[in-house]
Structures are given as C-alpha cells and as structure tokens.
Amino acid sequence: AFCLCAAVLFAALPTACVTTTVDTYYRVPDTNVDQAYLRPGVSFAKYSELYTYPMEVYYLEGKGSPSNAEIEEIRVVFHDAFVDAIGDDYQIVAQPSAKALGVRASLVDLKENQIIDDLPPGLDVLVSGGHMTFLMELIDSKSGMVLARAADQERQAGDTGELEGMDAAAERWAGLFRKFLDTSLIKQQ
C-alpha cells in the first residue's frame, strides 16, 4: 500500500524542467596535432576575420610556478609568434562579429603529472599529466559556440615549459594554425 501511495504522490508532483546540453564533437583523423575535434556540420567558410580572446596559462601553484611577469612573457611570446604567422593575410578585429572566428588559446603546464582543477569544462580531457599542452578553441565569436578544439603536446627538448623553449614551441604552433587558416578561411583581399 505504501508503494502505491508513493507512486501516486510522485506521479502527481510536477516535474522540474531540466535541460542538459551535451556538446558533441568528432575526432578529426590525420591531423598535424595530437588531438583535433570538430562540431558536426561546422564550416569555417563564412569567416574572414579573427577575433582573439586573451591567452590563458594554467599551471600548478607552488614550487616552480611561474611569476606574473613570466606568465605575461609567455603570452607575449605566443602573441608575437601568431601575429607573425598570420601576417597581413587575415584581419584581427577588436569586436566579435558574424564574420569573425574567435580564437582562444591556452597553455597548460602539467609537468608534475597532476590535474589542474580550474581548467574549463571540455579542456580537461585534452591534457595529460607530465606534459605541457597547447590548446586552441575556435569559436563563433558572435554566438560563443565552440566549433573546434585542438590539443598538441610538447614535441622536443625545446618544448619543455621553460621560458627558453617557448619561442620554438610558439613558432611551431603558430605555423600549424597558419596552415589551418590557409585551408579553412577566406583570406582578406
């Protein structure tokens, strides 16, 4: 009798509307990076400009953590490498627009083989402990929808996470991004 009453009571209660959104991406085979994922049906053909978000640098706090000045230096090294790779072929705009592809880059230094708790959702699965990983998200700058994600781990002795090796790592990753742009976006005339 109790089970029947409980079933009737729960059936009579209004159900709360909960909407769960699951972003699905498919893995792109044969890329120049360790992992690349695209949202199904995405096309980059409508984008002719780039809108950049500030680069994020994630690391474990404590012994050996970079100073604020070192983090800023890392951002400058990557910014300069990407601007040099893009050249004058693609316009970088100051505001989101329907023609602007958003680019959000992150550098995750997990040398200590531990996970960083404050990584944004979806990025934590692209990194692994013991490695420095460069992450890039391509975003529709108007809607904020993430269209693609890529992750690439250190490649050589120069990509060690030390400031001295950042130039080589930044140039490599900027070159890969330029190749993507040349095959996926409309160059400005």
C-alpha positions in Angstrom: 0.0 0.0 0.0 2.9 2.4 0.8 4.5 1.7 -2.6 1.2 2.5 -4.4 0.7 5.8 -2.4 4.3 6.9 -3.0 3.9 6.1 -6.7 0.7 8.2 -6.9 2.3 11.0 -4.9 5.4 11.2 -7.1 3.3 10.9 -10.3 1.2 13.9 -9.2 4.2 16.1 -8.4 5.1 18.5 -11.2 8.4 17.6 -12.7 11.1 20.2 -12.9 12.3 21.1 -16.3 16.0 20.5 -16.6 17.7 21.0 -19.8 21.0 19.2 -20.3 23.2 20.2 -23.2 25.9 17.9 -24.4 28.4 19.2 -26.9 29.3 16.5 -29.3 32.4 16.7 -31.5 34.0 14.2 -33.7 37.7 13.4 -33.8 39.5 14.6 -36.9 41.8 11.9 -38.3 45.2 12.5 -39.7 45.9 16.0 -38.3 49.2 17.7 -37.5 48.3 17.9 -33.8 47.8 15.2 -31.2 44.0 15.7 -31.0 41.5 17.7 -33.0 37.8 17.7 -32.7 35.1 19.4 -34.8 31.4 20.1 -34.1 29.4 18.1 -36.6 28.4 20.1 -39.7 30.7 23.0 -38.9 32.1 25.1 -41.8 34.7 27.9 -41.5 33.9 29.3 -44.9 31.9 32.3 -43.6 34.7 33.6 -41.5 37.2 36.1 -43.0 38.3 37.8 -39.8 39.8 36.7 -36.5 38.8 37.8 -33.0 41.2 36.8 -30.3 40.5 36.1 -26.7 43.2 36.6 -24.1 45.6 33.6 -23.8 45.1 31.5 -20.6 48.1 29.9 -18.9 47.3 27.1 -16.4 49.9 25.6 -14.1 50.2 24.1 -10.6 50.6 26.6 -7.8 53.7 26.1 -5.6 57.3 25.4 -6.1 58.5 26.2 -9.6 55.3 28.2 -10.5 55.8 31.0 -13.0 55.7 34.5 -11.7 53.1 37.0 -13.1 55.9 38.6 -15.1 56.8 35.1 -16.6 53.2 34.5 -17.5 53.0 37.8 -19.2 56.2 37.0 -21.1 54.7 33.7 -22.2 51.6 35.5 -23.5 53.8 38.0 -25.4 55.9 35.2 -27.0 52.8 33.4 -28.2 51.0 36.5 -29.4 54.0 37.7 -31.4 54.5 34.2 -33.0 50.9 34.0 -34.0 50.8 37.6 -35.3 54.0 36.9 -37.3 52.5 33.7 -38.8 49.2 35.4 -39.7 50.9 38.4 -41.3 48.7 40.7 -43.2 46.6 37.9 -44.8 43.9 37.8 -42.1 42.4 40.8 -40.3 42.3 40.7 -36.5 39.3 42.6 -35.2 38.6 44.1 -31.8 34.9 43.1 -31.5 33.0 39.8 -32.2 31.1 39.8 -35.5 29.3 37.3 -37.8 32.5 37.2 -40.0 35.0 36.8 -37.1 36.2 33.4 -36.0 37.1 33.6 -32.3 40.4 32.1 -31.3 41.1 31.1 -27.7 44.5 29.7 -26.8 45.6 28.1 -23.6 48.9 26.7 -22.4 48.6 24.0 -19.7 51.8 23.0 -17.9 51.3 19.7 -16.1 54.9 18.8 -15.6 54.1 17.5 -12.2 51.8 14.8 -13.5 48.8 16.3 -11.6 45.5 17.7 -12.8 44.6 21.4 -12.5 41.2 21.8 -11.0 40.2 25.1 -12.7 40.5 24.1 -16.4 37.3 25.0 -18.3 34.9 22.1 -19.0 35.9 20.1 -22.0 39.5 21.0 -21.9 40.5 18.7 -19.1 40.1 15.7 -21.3 42.6 17.1 -23.8 45.5 17.3 -21.5 47.5 14.7 -19.7 49.8 14.9 -16.7 53.5 15.2 -17.2 53.2 17.3 -20.3 53.0 20.9 -21.5 50.0 21.1 -23.8 48.9 23.9 -26.1 45.1 24.1 -26.5 43.1 26.0 -29.1 39.4 26.6 -29.3 37.8 28.0 -32.4 34.6 29.8 -31.5 31.8 31.6 -33.4 32.6 35.0 -31.9 29.0 36.2 -32.2 27.2 33.2 -30.5 30.1 31.9 -28.4 29.6 28.4 -29.7 32.8 26.3 -29.7 33.2 25.0 -33.2 36.5 23.1 -32.8 39.1 22.1 -30.2 42.7 21.1 -30.7 45.4 19.9 -28.4 49.1 19.4 -29.0 51.7 18.3 -26.5 55.4 19.2 -26.3 57.4 17.7 -29.2 61.1 18.1 -28.5 63.6 19.1 -25.9 62.9 22.8 -26.6 59.2 22.4 -25.7 59.9 21.9 -22.1 57.7 24.5 -20.5 60.8 26.6 -19.7 60.8 30.1 -20.9 63.9 29.5 -23.1 61.9 26.8 -25.1 58.8 28.9 -25.5 59.9 30.6 -28.7 60.3 27.3 -30.6 57.0 25.9 -29.3 55.1 29.1 -30.1 56.5 29.2 -33.6 55.6 25.6 -34.2 52.1 26.0 -33.0 51.6 29.3 -34.9 52.8 27.6 -38.1 50.2 24.9 -37.6 47.5 27.4 -37.0 48.5 29.3 -40.2 48.2 26.1 -42.2 44.7 25.6 -40.8 43.8 29.2 -41.7 45.1 28.9 -45.3 42.9 25.8 -45.9 39.8 26.8 -44.0 39.2 30.6 -44.0 38.8 33.3 -46.6 41.9 35.5 -46.9 41.3 39.2 -46.8 41.9 40.9 -50.1 
